[in-house]
Amino acid sequence: MAANSNLKFSVLMPVYIKENPQYLCLALHSILVDQTVKPAELVIVEDGPLNLELDKILNEYFKQFPQIIKLLKLDKNMGMGYAMNYGLNQCSNEWIFRMDSDDIAVSVRFEKQLEIIQSNKYDVVGSATEEFNDKIGDLGQFRIMPKKHADIINFMKLRNPVNHMTVAFKRSKAIAAGGYWDKRYFEDYNLWYEMSKIGAEFYNIQEALVKARIGNNMVSRRSGYAYYKYERELMKKFLNDGFINIFEYWIISSVKFILRILPVNLLSFIYLKLLRKSG
């Protein structure tokens, strides 16, 4: 089934001062120029004041696409959860596609997700990613999430089951679920869980529709006790809701604690060699 280009959708992207201007330019080009089906709206949330280089790029694209780009400015950096909720409430369309400011969407990303959206009754549609450091293909590794709803829900007990930068979701369902978690980590993981509680249906396309730039600090951001505290808080919510039992809680929490206190190089090996697929 070919995607219906008449179905209007928004793309939601946060930007903050530490973004790489070149990466931002490539991300915007992949959304606004390269796609076989173009978005009706691109909502960019400036999470606090930016620098001159980033402002220049955003202004240049705004001049080219004034009918599509909506620039929202926050007075100070509030974090991903707050920025996403702010943008979520400003999007004009029911379907919202997420995009990060340093990733690259393949040219058929929106078309392929729209095909699934229009032929099924899903509320959240993600895809696999191809991860890279500096140049696409330099790692040859893919992050592929479970495909079907039941498998996604089971996987959710252990790990985030949706690649956030690839996702398309219904705005009304996300708002009904309470929006993004306004905490330092796991903003999207908590959202998928809360959406599942109100009956949202999930699906993950197995093809990599986003080239995800993982960089050198991807693993280090997931290391340390501070990260684990938020992770444990989410696990406690799972336990209190009956999503997992007490035995599962202690097993999962213990494994995650061990992972977070491992040396970064060992944690990197686990993430990049054991939790990814080569291709």
C-alpha positions in Angstrom: 0.0 0.0 0.0 1.5 3.4 -1.0 1.6 6.1 1.6 -1.1 8.8 1.3 0.8 12.1 1.0 -2.4 13.9 2.0 -2.1 12.6 5.6 -0.7 15.6 7.4 1.9 15.0 10.2 4.3 17.0 12.3 8.0 16.3 13.0 9.2 17.2 16.5 12.8 18.0 17.2 14.6 19.5 20.2 17.8 21.6 19.8 20.1 22.9 22.5 23.4 24.8 22.6 25.8 21.9 22.6 24.5 20.5 19.2 27.0 20.3 16.4 25.9 22.8 13.6 27.0 20.5 10.8 25.0 17.6 12.2 22.0 19.8 12.6 22.2 20.9 9.0 22.3 17.3 7.8 19.4 16.3 10.0 17.2 19.2 8.7 18.2 18.4 5.1 17.2 14.8 5.6 13.7 15.8 6.9 12.9 18.8 4.6 14.6 18.0 1.4 15.4 14.3 1.0 12.1 12.7 2.0 9.8 11.1 -0.6 6.8 12.3 1.5 7.3 15.7 3.2 6.0 16.7 6.6 3.3 19.4 6.9 5.1 20.8 9.9 8.5 20.7 11.6 8.3 21.9 15.2 11.8 22.8 16.6 12.1 23.4 20.3 15.1 25.6 21.2 15.8 24.3 24.7 17.4 27.5 26.0 19.5 30.1 24.1 21.6 28.8 21.2 24.9 30.0 19.7 25.3 32.1 16.6 26.1 29.1 14.4 23.0 27.1 15.3 20.8 30.2 15.1 22.2 30.9 11.6 21.3 27.4 10.4 17.8 27.5 11.8 17.2 30.9 10.4 18.4 29.8 6.9 16.1 26.8 6.9 13.2 28.9 8.3 13.6 31.3 5.3 13.5 28.4 2.9 10.5 26.6 4.6 8.5 29.3 6.4 5.2 27.5 6.0 6.6 24.3 7.5 9.0 25.2 10.3 7.7 26.4 13.6 10.4 27.7 15.9 9.7 27.5 19.7 12.1 29.2 22.1 12.5 28.4 25.8 14.2 31.1 27.9 16.5 28.6 29.6 17.6 24.9 29.2 14.8 22.8 30.7 15.8 19.3 29.6 14.5 16.8 27.1 11.3 15.9 28.9 10.1 19.5 29.4 11.1 20.5 25.9 9.3 17.6 24.3 6.1 18.2 26.3 6.2 21.9 25.3 6.6 20.9 21.6 4.1 18.1 21.9 1.4 20.6 22.9 2.3 22.9 20.0 2.1 20.4 17.2 -0.8 20.9 14.9 -1.3 17.3 13.7 -2.4 14.1 15.3 0.6 12.1 14.1 4.0 13.2 15.4 7.3 11.9 14.1 10.3 12.3 16.3 13.7 13.3 15.1 17.0 14.1 16.8 19.1 17.0 15.7 22.2 14.9 15.0 20.7 11.9 13.2 19.8 11.3 9.5 16.5 10.0 8.3 16.6 7.8 5.2 14.7 9.2 2.3 11.8 6.8 2.6 11.4 7.0 6.4 8.1 8.9 6.5 6.7 7.0 3.5 7.3 3.6 5.0 6.0 4.6 8.4 2.9 6.1 6.9 2.2 2.9 5.0 2.1 1.0 8.3 0.0 3.8 10.0 -2.6 3.9 7.2 -3.1 0.2 6.9 -3.2 -0.7 10.6 -4.6 0.6 13.9 -1.3 1.2 15.7 -0.7 4.2 18.0 3.1 4.0 18.1 5.3 3.0 15.1 9.1 2.9 15.4 11.9 1.3 13.4 15.4 -0.1 13.6 18.4 2.2 13.5 21.8 1.9 11.9 24.3 3.3 14.3 27.5 5.1 13.3 30.2 7.3 14.8 31.6 9.7 12.2 30.6 8.2 8.8 27.5 6.2 8.0 28.4 2.5 7.8 31.6 2.8 9.9 30.2 0.5 12.6 28.0 -1.8 10.6 25.7 -2.3 13.6 21.9 -2.1 14.0 19.6 -1.6 16.9 16.5 -3.7 16.1 13.6 -3.7 18.5 10.8 -6.4 18.7 8.3 -6.2 15.9 4.9 -7.1 17.2 2.9 -5.5 20.0 2.9 -8.4 22.5 6.7 -8.9 22.1 7.2 -5.1 22.5 5.3 -5.1 25.8 7.2 -8.1 27.1 10.5 -6.5 26.1 9.5 -3.3 27.9 10.0 -5.0 31.3 13.7 -5.3 30.6 14.6 -2.4 28.2 13.2 0.5 26.3 11.4 -1.2 23.4 11.2 1.7 20.9 14.1 3.7 19.3 13.0 7.2 20.2 14.5 9.0 17.3 12.6 6.8 14.9 9.2 6.9 16.4 5.8 8.2 15.1 3.0 8.4 17.6 -0.5 9.7 18.1 -0.5 13.1 19.8 -3.8 12.4 21.5 -2.6 9.1 23.0 0.6 10.7 24.3 -1.2 13.6 25.9 -3.8 11.2 27.5 -0.9 9.2 28.9 0.6 12.3 30.6 3.2 13.2 28.1 7.0 12.8 28.6 8.4 12.1 32.0 9.9 15.4 33.2 13.0 13.8 34.7 16.6 13.6 33.6 16.5 10.2 32.0 14.0 7.7 30.5 11.5 10.4 29.4 10.4 8.3 26.4 10.6 4.9 28.1 8.1 6.1 30.7 5.9 7.5 27.9 5.7 4.2 26.1 4.9 2.5 29.4 2.1 5.0 30.2 0.7 4.8 26.7 0.6 1.0 26.9 -1.4 1.3 30.1 -4.2 3.2 28.3 -4.3 0.6 25.5 -1.9 2.0 22.9 -0.9 -0.5 20.2 2.8 -0.7 19.2 4.7 -1.8 16.1 8.4 -1.6 15.1 9.5 -1.8 11.5 12.5 -4.0 11.2 14.3 -1.9 8.6 16.7 0.9 9.7 14.9 4.1 8.7 17.2 6.4 10.8 21.0 6.6 10.8 21.7 7.2 14.4 24.9 9.0 15.4 25.9 7.5 18.7 29.2 9.4 19.3 31.8 8.7 21.9 29.6 9.5 24.9 26.6 7.3 24.2 27.7 4.6 26.6 29.1 7.0 29.2 25.8 8.7 29.5 24.3 5.3 30.5 26.9 4.7 33.2 27.0 5.6 36.9 24.8 5.5 39.9 22.9 8.7 39.0 21.6 7.0 35.9 20.7 3.8 37.8 18.6 5.8 40.3 16.2 7.0 37.6 16.2 3.5 36.1 15.3 2.0 39.5 12.6 4.6 39.9 11.0 3.4 36.7 11.3 -0.3 37.8 9.6 0.6 41.0 6.7 2.0 39.1 6.5 -1.2 37.1 6.4 -3.1 40.3 3.8 -1.0 42.0 1.6 -1.2 39.0 1.9 -5.0 38.8 3.7 -4.9 35.4 6.5 -6.9 37.0 6.5 -9.0 40.1 8.9 -8.7 43.1 11.2 -11.4 41.9 11.4 -9.8 38.4 12.0 -6.4 40.1 15.0 -7.7 42.1 16.5 -9.6 39.3 16.2 -6.8 36.7 17.3 -4.1 39.2 20.3 -6.1 40.3 21.5 -6.7 36.7 21.0 -3.0 35.8 22.9 -2.0 38.9 25.9 -4.2 38.0 25.9 -2.8 34.4 25.9 0.8 35.6 28.9 0.4 37.8 31.0 -1.4 35.2 33.9 0.4 33.6 32.8 2.3 30.6 34.9 0.2 28.2 33.3 -3.0 29.4 29.9 -1.5 29.3 30.6 -0.3 25.7 31.5 -3.9 24.7 28.2 -5.1 26.1 26.2 -2.4 24.4 27.9 -2.4 21.0 28.8 -6.1 20.7 26.1 -8.1 22.6 23.1 -5.8 22.3 23.4 -4.8 18.7 23.2 -6.8 15.4 25.9 -6.6 12.7 25.0 -6.2 9.1 
